[in-house]
Amino acid sequence: METTLSRNYATEFDPQAYLNTYYTGPDAEDRFVTQFMVTALQTMPADLLTLELGGGPTLFAVATLAPASREIHFCDYLPANLAEVRRWLAAEPDAFDWGPYIEMTLEEENIPVTPVAVEQRAADMRRKVTRLLRCNALDTSPLGPDTQKYDLVVAQTSLDAMSADIDEWRWVMGNVCRTLIAPEGRLLVSLVSGTEGYSIGDKNFPVLPLTVDDVYQGYIEAGFRADTFQIETMTAPDARDYVGLISAVAQKAAT
Ligand SMILES: C[S@@+](CC[C@H](N)C(=O)[O-])C[C@H]1O[C@@H](n2cnc3c(N)ncnc32)[C@H](O)[C@@H]1O
C-alpha cells in the first residue's frame, strides 16, 4: 500500500545526504542501540535467519548481526537505499565507510579492535548479507513473492518512520509479526522518541512519537510474549531533532 509517508520517502529521501547527516561517526546513540542488540543476541540461538527491515542505506546493524546470523536478508522501501548498501557489499571504492562503526561494534562486544578484526567482521558482513530486497511493511506480503518468515527481524527507526498514526503502527506491528516472524522468532526495534519528525537538509520526515507504554502494547497486541519483552531507553545527548531512543525486543509465541 502506498501512503503519503511512503510517497514522501520515494520523492524526498536522499541516501547519501542521510548518511552524511546522521552517520558522521559513532555517537552515544549508536552505542546504545548496538549495546542493546549485543545483549539481546546473547539470549538467542546461534545461526539465525535474520531480516533487517527498513535498513535504509545503513550497515551499522549488520555489523552486530553478522556473527549471530547464518544469513541476513536486508530490505528497504527505496531501491536507492539498496543500491547504496550494494555498493558497500561490492567494496566499491567510493562506498560509505562503515569502518568506524565496525570498530565501535567490536568495542561493545569486548573484542580487541585491530585492523585484522575489522577486516574479518567486514568480510563476515559481506558473506552473510545474501539478499537485498525491496519491501513495503504496509503490504500484507511485505517482501512480495519473497515474503518468508525469519528467526529475527530487526527494524531500526523504520516502523515509527512509516506509520502515520498509532493505529497504523499497531497494524504494522501485527503485520510484521504475522508475515515475517517465525514461531518463537523475535522482533527487535529501535524508535526515536520525543519528536514528530527529523530532517535531512531542508527535507522533513515525520516520525510517530511513541511512548514506552505504546511500544509494550504494540508488541503484546501483535502477538509477542509479555514475559520475553525487554525495553531500554536513553536520552540523546547530542544535538538532534529528537530527544531520545527506545529499543525493545520480544519473542513471538510458538503457535
Ligand atoms: C529513518 S530511516 C532509518 C534507516 C536505518 N534503519 C537507520 O537506522 O538509519 C527510515 C527507513 O524506513 C524506510 N521505509 C519507509 N517506509 C517504509 C515502508 N513502508 N516499508 C519499508 N521501509 C520503509 C525508508 O526508506 C528509510 O530507509
PDBQT file of the ligand as one rigid body, heavy atoms in Angstrom, charges set to zero:
ROOT
HETATM    1  C1  LIG A 301      14.731   6.889   9.497  1.00  0.00    +0.000 C 
HETATM    2  S1  LIG A 301      15.122   5.798   8.164  1.00  0.00    +0.000 S 
HETATM    3  C2  LIG A 301      16.000   4.521   9.071  1.00  0.00    +0.000 C 
HETATM    4  C3  LIG A 301      17.093   3.887   8.257  1.00  0.00    +0.000 C 
HETATM    5  C4  LIG A 301      18.028   2.978   9.042  1.00  0.00    +0.000 C 
HETATM    6  N1  LIG A 301      17.316   1.800   9.541  1.00  0.00    +0.000 N 
HETATM    7  C5  LIG A 301      18.695   3.691  10.197  1.00  0.00    +0.000 C 
HETATM    8  O1  LIG A 301      18.599   3.207  11.355  1.00  0.00    +0.000 OA
HETATM    9  O2  LIG A 301      19.352   4.702   9.984  1.00  0.00    +0.000 OA
HETATM   10  C6  LIG A 301      13.559   5.054   7.789  1.00  0.00    +0.000 C 
HETATM   11  C7  LIG A 301      13.651   3.981   6.725  1.00  0.00    +0.000 C 
HETATM   12  O3  LIG A 301      12.362   3.376   6.572  1.00  0.00    +0.000 OA
HETATM   13  C8  LIG A 301      12.176   3.085   5.192  1.00  0.00    +0.000 C 
HETATM   14  N2  LIG A 301      10.734   2.969   4.938  1.00  0.00    +0.000 N 
HETATM   15  C9  LIG A 301       9.819   3.952   4.864  1.00  0.00    +0.000 A 
HETATM   16  N3  LIG A 301       8.594   3.455   4.598  1.00  0.00    +0.000 NA
HETATM   17  C10 LIG A 301       8.739   2.105   4.505  1.00  0.00    +0.000 A 
HETATM   18  C11 LIG A 301       7.841   1.041   4.243  1.00  0.00    +0.000 A 
HETATM   19  N4  LIG A 301       6.541   1.262   4.024  1.00  0.00    +0.000 N 
HETATM   20  N5  LIG A 301       8.341  -0.220   4.232  1.00  0.00    +0.000 NA
HETATM   21  C12 LIG A 301       9.663  -0.457   4.459  1.00  0.00    +0.000 A 
HETATM   22  N6  LIG A 301      10.554   0.523   4.705  1.00  0.00    +0.000 NA
HETATM   23  C13 LIG A 301      10.107   1.797   4.723  1.00  0.00    +0.000 A 
HETATM   24  C14 LIG A 301      12.813   4.270   4.489  1.00  0.00    +0.000 C 
HETATM   25  O4  LIG A 301      13.099   4.008   3.127  1.00  0.00    +0.000 OA
HETATM   26  C15 LIG A 301      14.044   4.510   5.349  1.00  0.00    +0.000 C 
HETATM   27  O5  LIG A 301      15.140   3.793   4.865  1.00  0.00    +0.000 OA
ENDROOT
TORSDOF 0
